């Protein structure tokens, strides 16, 4: 969990700002999950930090929602650019699914 938290900090995932007047703080929590192999053995531990959005009130705490959806083609283009420009690729600090691979051209 500490490694995941440090990754979020290093990637500047968020920035601390003063709380606007008449706004409430929205909490968050860690979700823990075990990824298992087909035989039932543990492959790895997964963690995710999620916001407790159920405490938000429409038109008061937020006025619009946004859900990021990334196409596989976009991920492949970014990986290709990283390989072409020798940018460092590190799976531990990325949010890419583990099944994505770079195919030789």
N, C-alpha and C positions, 0 to 999 in steps of 0.2 A: 504494500500500500504506500509506503514511504517513497519507493521508486516512482510510482505512478504520480504521486503528489509533486515530487521534484520535477518530473517531466512536464506537468501542467504549468508549473512556475517558470521553467526554462523556456517553454514555448510561448510565454506571455499570453496564456489562454484568457486571462482576465486581468483587470487592473482595479485597484481599490480607489473608490471615489467617495466623496461625502454623500450621505444619504439625503436626498431631496426632502424638503419639508412636506408633511402630510403623506409620506410614503412609509410602507411597512417593509421590514426585512423579510426576505424569503429564504427559508432554510434549505439545507441540502443534506444528503446522506450518501454513504458508501454502499454500493450493492456488490456482494461477493458471490461468485459463481465458480463451480468446478467444471472444467472442460475434461471430458472423459474419453478414453479410447473405446473402440468397439467391445473390447473384452471387459470393460468396467473399471480398468485401472485409471488413475488420475494422470491426465496429460499435462495440465497446468492449472494454475489458479488465475482467475480473471477478476478484475475490479473495475468499477465504474462509479464516477461521482455524478449524482443526479440531483436536480433541484426538486424541491417539494412544491410543484406547481399547483397542487390542489388548494393551497392557501391563498392563491391569487384571486383577485376580483376583476372581472372584465370592466374596461373603461375607467378603472381606478388605478390598478397596478400595471396594466398594460392596455395598449390600444390595437396591437397587431401581433400576430404569431408568425413564426418562421420555422420551417423544417427543412434542413439541408438534405438534399438528395443528390448523390453523385453517381454518374453513369460510369460503368466499367471502362468505357472508351476514354473518358477524361482521366481516369487513374493511369491507364496505360500510356497516354500522352505525357503525363507528368513524369512517370517513371522513365520513359524514353528520353525526355529532356534532361533528367538528372543524370542518366548514364552518358548521354552525349557530352554534357558539360562537366562531367566528373564531380557532380555534387554528391555529398555523402548521403547514403541511404541507410537508415537504421530502423529496423522493424519495431524495436522496443519503444521508439518515440513517435511512431506513426499510428494512424487510425485505420490503416488499410487492412482488409481481411487477409488472413494468412493463406488463402487459396489462390491469391493473385500471384502470378509468376511472370518473369520477363522472358519472352520467347525470342530465340535468335532470329535475326532478320535475313 
